[in-house]
Amino acid sequence: MSPMPQPRGGKVSPPSNLYTAILAVANAVLLAAIVYVTFVCYTRYETIFGMP
């Protein structure tokens, strides 16, 4: 509870989704990098988790 009283009848603005969009783009870039590294490792070494 806030010590300051909330004004009644005021228009409530929804929070911006900018941070959600930035987080989604960052996760997409991270996933793309993981897929790329996995693909390159598999094509070069024919294994993903083992030592060549």
Helices and strands as residue ranges (DSSP letters): H 18-45
